[in-house]
Protein backbone atom coordinates (compact mmCIF):
# COMPACT_ATOMS: atom_id res chain seq x y z
CA UNK A 1 0.00 0.00 0.00
CA UNK A 2 1.11 3.50 -0.69
CA UNK A 3 -0.19 7.02 -1.07
CA UNK A 4 -0.08 9.29 -4.10
CA UNK A 5 2.84 11.27 -2.66
CA UNK A 6 5.02 8.13 -2.45
CA UNK A 7 3.88 6.27 -5.53
CA UNK A 8 6.90 7.55 -7.46
CA UNK A 9 8.99 4.99 -5.49
CA UNK A 10 7.01 2.04 -6.84
CA UNK A 11 8.91 1.90 -10.15
CA UNK A 12 12.21 1.55 -8.29
CA UNK A 13 10.83 -1.18 -6.02
CA UNK A 14 9.41 -3.12 -8.97
CA UNK A 15 12.72 -2.94 -10.81
CA UNK A 16 14.64 -4.28 -7.80
CA UNK A 17 12.03 -6.91 -6.88
CA UNK A 18 11.69 -8.34 -10.37
CA UNK A 19 8.60 -10.42 -9.59
CA UNK A 20 4.85 -9.96 -9.32
CA UNK A 21 3.69 -7.12 -7.12
CA UNK A 22 0.33 -6.13 -5.66
CA UNK A 23 -0.14 -2.54 -4.57
CA UNK A 24 -3.11 -0.46 -3.38
CA UNK A 25 -2.66 3.28 -3.99
CA UNK A 26 -4.59 5.79 -1.89
CA UNK A 27 -5.61 8.72 -4.10
CA UNK A 28 -6.95 11.99 -2.71
CA UNK A 29 -5.83 14.35 -5.48
CA UNK A 30 -6.44 13.36 -9.10
CA UNK A 31 -3.82 15.82 -10.32
CA UNK A 32 -1.05 14.29 -8.21
CA UNK A 33 -1.62 10.70 -9.41
CA UNK A 34 -2.13 11.53 -13.09
CA UNK A 35 1.62 11.71 -13.96
CA UNK A 36 2.20 8.26 -12.41
CA UNK A 37 -0.64 6.41 -14.16
CA UNK A 38 1.42 5.35 -17.20
CA UNK A 39 4.07 3.77 -14.99
CA UNK A 40 1.45 2.07 -12.84
CA UNK A 41 -0.32 0.73 -15.94
CA UNK A 42 2.95 -0.84 -17.17
CA UNK A 43 3.45 -2.50 -13.78
CA UNK A 44 -0.16 -3.70 -13.77
CA UNK A 45 0.41 -5.46 -17.12
CA UNK A 46 3.27 -7.55 -15.70
CA UNK A 47 2.22 -11.18 -15.12
CA UNK A 48 0.83 -11.70 -11.62
CA UNK A 49 0.91 -8.01 -10.71
CA UNK A 50 -1.98 -5.87 -9.56
CA UNK A 51 -2.37 -2.14 -8.98
CA UNK A 52 -5.62 -0.84 -7.50
CA UNK A 53 -6.52 2.77 -6.78
CA UNK A 54 -8.63 3.66 -3.77
CA UNK A 55 -10.26 7.09 -3.88
CA UNK A 56 -10.28 9.09 -0.68
CA UNK A 57 -11.18 12.50 0.71
CA UNK A 58 -8.74 14.99 2.28
CA UNK A 59 -10.57 14.89 5.63
CA UNK A 60 -10.42 11.08 5.89
CA UNK A 61 -7.64 9.26 7.68
CA UNK A 62 -5.24 6.99 5.82
CA UNK A 63 -6.98 3.56 5.58
CA UNK A 64 -3.91 1.36 5.97
CA UNK A 65 -5.84 -1.80 6.86
CA UNK A 66 -8.22 -1.46 3.91
CA UNK A 67 -5.36 -0.81 1.49
CA UNK A 68 -3.29 -3.71 2.80
CA UNK A 69 -6.25 -6.09 2.61
CA UNK A 70 -7.13 -5.03 -0.95
CA UNK A 71 -3.56 -5.63 -2.08
CA UNK A 72 -3.41 -8.99 -0.28
CA UNK A 73 -6.66 -10.14 -1.91
CA UNK A 74 -4.98 -9.76 -5.29
CA UNK A 75 -1.88 -11.83 -4.48
CA UNK A 76 -1.84 -14.98 -6.62
CA UNK A 77 1.32 -16.62 -5.29
CA UNK A 78 1.54 -19.01 -2.36
CA UNK A 79 3.88 -16.67 -0.42
CA UNK A 80 4.17 -12.89 -0.14
CA UNK A 81 6.31 -10.20 1.43
CA UNK A 82 4.32 -7.51 3.23
CA UNK A 83 5.93 -4.11 3.66
CA UNK A 84 3.79 -1.59 5.51
C-alpha positions, 0 to 999 in steps of 0.5 A: 500500500502507498499514497499518491505522494510516495507512488513515485517509489514504486517503479524503483521497487518493482525494478529491484524486486523483479517479480509480481507485485500487488499494490493499493494506492490511496488517491486523494488528489487526481492531479497528483496521481495523473503523472504516475498512471502510465508507470502504474499501468505498465506494472499492472500489465506484468504477469501476476501483478496488480495495482488498484486505486482507492479514492479518498477524501482529504478529511479522511484518515489513511486507511492502511488496513483497507489498502493492505487487505485489498492488495493482499486479496490480489496476491496470486502466489503461495507466499508474499512479502508484506511491507507496511 
